[in-house]
Amino acid sequence: MVSKPNILLFMTDHQRADVIGMRQCGREVTPNLNRLARMGFQFDRAYDTCPLCVPARTALATGLYPTKNAVVYNDWKGITAGEYEPVHAALKKAGYRVGHAGVDHIRIQPPMRQQGLDFFVNQEDYEEWAAGRGLKTARNQDELIEVLEEIDGKYVNKRYSGHKVSLWDKPAEQFKDFYFLEKSLEFLRGTGEEPFALFTYLWAPHPPFRIPEPYAGMYKPEDIILPDNIGIPAEQEPALRRKGVPAQLARGITGDQWRRVWAAHLGLTTMADEIFGRVIKELESMGKLDNTCIIFTSDHGDHLGQHSMYQKMEMYEEAVRVPLIVKMPGRKPGRSD
């Protein structure tokens, strides 16, 4: 057994904290994560630093709050990226074989691909792989909703993923997150006696909701138990909150449409859970599970209609509270609120 524990950080996107242990339509939404929670330590009140992809992920990778590292919005071009060492590179220096498989929403200089990791695959690699197979990965215009967003004191037109639900009509194995699964397994199978650190970053359950079978039909919209405050703004909500992006994205969505959104979100969440389970099974088959520190979390949650809001970006519990489970070798399981 190696002296240092292996590390697996497994992160999803838009996954709410309350799906851990949830049952819908007569089934567990996250059976593999429920099992991890029984084996590890579950934190019921874990919060991200910002309910937005890039700031949350950059903060976690650098150990610096968004207001400190300057990445406070989804800076896709890396304009605000600073020269900070990510935990990935620190582990590499500490003697770990380090792999990254999944979406890269961390903004630092030099970029993550140039951090000298042993294995690096991100969404650009998937898009190249998909294009070679004739797969369309770009978002359709009818999957986007136009909103007015305040930027530098002016309201400008922006488009965000909306609530449309559609079927991924290709084999599930060609879906983005199954590509990241195969790359995660490829990294694991290439490890030897040295300790490893694998960072797997899934896209699911991020919208737009293109869902492969069998997950598309896994949850019947009419049978889902919804929270009471779907489509209802919070009491004493400041008037300007309705001008925020999440409130605009929720405008005009009917109760039946929210049910379809929940069915899609839960289906993708269960899909992500199955992918997590396959990574764990691989660790077990390699005899490396017992000496691996497993950390599961998400970058942020999703309102899914609560407070009459959709997506994240506001400081309500549904958006800012995240699932967090840590399993440490040799440590007893537990739970804290």
N, C-alpha and C positions, 0 to 999 in steps of 0.2 A: 504494500500500500504506500502511495506517495505521501510525503510528509505534509504537503500543502493540499487542502481540499480543492477539487475541481469546482468550477463555478458555471452555473447556467442562469443567465438572466433572460427571462421569456416575457416579452411585452406585447400587448395587444393595443389597438387604437380605438377609442370611443367606448371601451367596455366599462360599464357601470359597476360600482362596488356591490350593489344589491343583487346581482345575478349569482353570486357565490351562494350556494345553498338554495337557490330559487327552484321551484317546481312550477311548470306551466304545461297545460294540456296533458297531464298525467305522467310527465317525465322530468328528470333532472336536467336543468339547462347546462350545467357544468360538472358532470360526474367525475372527470379526472381531476379538476381543481378541488372538488369537494374531498376527494381522497387525499390530495396534497395537504389540504387544510387540517385533516385529521392526523397527518404525519408530521406536520410542521407547526409553525406559529403564525396565527392569523391576526392581523391588525384590523379591527373593525372601523377605526377612524383614522385612516391614512389619507393624506391630502397631497395633491401635487402643488407645485409652486405657481402654476398658471394654467387655467383650463384652455390651453391652446397647444397644438402639437409641437411646434419648433421650440418655443420657450421652455415648455415642460421637459422635453427630451434633452435640450442643451444644458439646462440646469442640472438634471440628474447626472449627465455625463461629466460635467465639469465640477460639480459640487458647489456651484455659485448660483445665487438667486438671479433671475432674469434682470433685475435692476442693477446687479453687479457686473454680470457678463455682457450686458447691453442688448441681448437678444430678447426683445419684448413683444415681437409679433412674428408671424410666419414669414421670415426673411428667406425666401427660396433662393435668392441670388447671393446670399452671404455678405450683404453690404455691411452688416453690423457685427460680423464674426470677428472674434478676437483671438489672440494667440494663447490659448489655454490648453493644457494637457488633459485629454479625456481619460477616464478611468481605464479604458481599453489599453491605451499606451502605457499607463502606469503599471498595469498588470503584465504587459509585455516586458517591461524593464525588470519586473519582479520574478521573471523566469517562467511565465505562463506562455503556452501556445494559445494565441487569441484569434477567435473567429467572429465575424460579423455576417449575419445572414438575414436580410430583410430590408424594410424601408429605412432610408437614411435621412432623418429629419434633425440631425445634430449640426449646428452651424458654428464651426471653429476654423481657425487657420493654423496650419494647413488643413484642408478638408479631410474628412475621415478616410477617404480612399488613399490618402497620402500619409497616413499615420504609421505606416510600417507594420500593419497587422499581418498575421500569417495567412489569413483567409478573409476575403472581403467580397461580398455580393450584395447589391442593392436593387432598387426598383429600375434603375437604368439597365442593368443586366437582364432583368426579367423582360423589359420592353423590347430589348434587342432579340432575346430568345423567342418571345411571342411573335415579333414581326417576321422572323424566319419561318414561322408556322402559319402565317396568314391570319393571326389573331388581332382583333381590334381592341386596343386598350384605352384609347382616349375617351374622355367623357362625351356623351352626346349632349347637344344643346337642350334637348327636352329633359335631361337629368339635372339641369341647372336652374336656379331661381335668381332673378335679378333683384338686388337690394340697393339701398342707398347707404353707403358707409362713410362715416366721418373720418377723413384723413387730413391731417395738418389744418384742421379748422374748416374744411370744406367737405360737403357731401358729394361723393362721386358714385357712379354706377359700378357695381361689382357683381360677380356671379358666383354663387356657392352651390355645392351639391344639395339637391332638394330631397323630397320625400318619395319620388317615383320608385316603384318596385318592379323589377323585371327579372327574367330568367337568364342565367348564364347558360347558353345553349350549346356549349362545348363540353368535352369531358372535364369532370371536376379536377383531374390531374393537371390540366392546363391552367387552372385558376392561379392567380398570383401567389396566394399563401401556400399552396401545395408545391409550387416551385421553391419557395423559401424553406419548406419542410425538407425537400430533397437535398437542398444545399446544406442545411443544418446537419442532416444525417451524413452527407459526404464529408463534412468537416470532422464530425465525431469519429467516423471510421478511419480517418487519417491520423488520429492521435495515437501516441505511444505511451511511454512511461512518464513523460513529463506532465505536470499539471496543465489543464486546459481551462480556458474561459470562453464560453460560447454565448454570444449575444444574438438572440433570435427576436426580430421585430416584425410581427405580423401586421397586415393592413386591416384585417377584419377586427370588429364589425363596422368599419368606416363606410359611410355612404359615398357614392351612390350605390343603391341596393341592387346589384346584379348578383344573383344567388344561384349556385349550382345545385342540382339535385344530389342527394335526397333532402338537402337542408331547406330548399325552397318550399317544400310541402310538409315540413316537420311540425310546424305549429299552425293550427287553424285559427285565423284571425278572430272568428266569432267565439272561440273558446278561451281566449286569453283573458286573464284577470288583470285589469288595468288599475293604476292608482286613481284615486278620487279626483285629483286636481288636473287631469288632462284637459287642456284648452281653457284653463282658468288662471288668469293672472294672480300673482300674490297680493294679499291684502296690503293696502297702503303702499303699493308699488310706486316709486317715483315716475312721473309722467314721461320723462325722457327715456326710461327703460324700454318703452314701446318703439323707440327709434333705433334700438340696438339690433344687430344682425340676427340674433336668435329669435327675437320677437317677430321680425319681418319674415323670417323663414317659416314661422308657424302660422302666418296669417292665412285664414281661409281654409285650413285643413279640417276636414270633417271627422267625426268620430270613427266612421268606417275606415277612413284613410289612416288614422292613427293606429287602428288595429292592424292594418297591413304593414305599417312601419314597424310596429312591435314584433310582428311575426317574422319579418325579414331580419331585424336586428337580433332576435333570439336565435334564428336559424344560423346566422353567421357566427354568433357567439358559441353555439354548440360545435360548429365546424372548427373554430379556433381551439376549442377545448379538445377535440379529437386529435388535432395536429399536435397539441401539447402532449397528449397521451402517447402519441407515437414516438416523440422524442424521448420521453421517460422510458418507454419500453425498450428503445435502443440502448439507453444507458444501462438498463437492467441486464439486457442480453450481453453487453460488453463487460459486465461485472464491475461497473464504475458508479452505479447509482448510490451505494452506501457512502462513498467518499466524495459526493458532489453536493455542494451548497446550491440549493435551488431557490431562486427568487422569481416570483410571479407578480406582475403589476400591469397597469395600463397607463397611458400618458394622461388621460382624463376620462370623464364620463360623457353622458349625453342627456339632455333634458327629455327627449322623446315625447314632447307635448306637455309635460308638466310645467306649470306656471305660464302656459301658452307660449312655450319656447321650443325651439328645435336646434339641434347640434349643441355646441358647448359655449365658451366665451363669456359666460356670466358666472358669478360667484355662488350660485345655489349649490346645495349638496349634490344634486344629481350630476352636475358637471365637474365639480372640483374634488369630490371624494373619489378615491380610487381603490380597487382591490389590492391588497398586499399580503402575500403569504411567503414566509421564509422557512425553508427546511435546512437546518445545519446538521452536519454529521455529528453524532454523539449527543445532541441536545434533545431534551424532552419536548414534546408538543405542548402547545398552549394557545391561549387566546387573550387578547386585551382590547377593551373598549375605551 
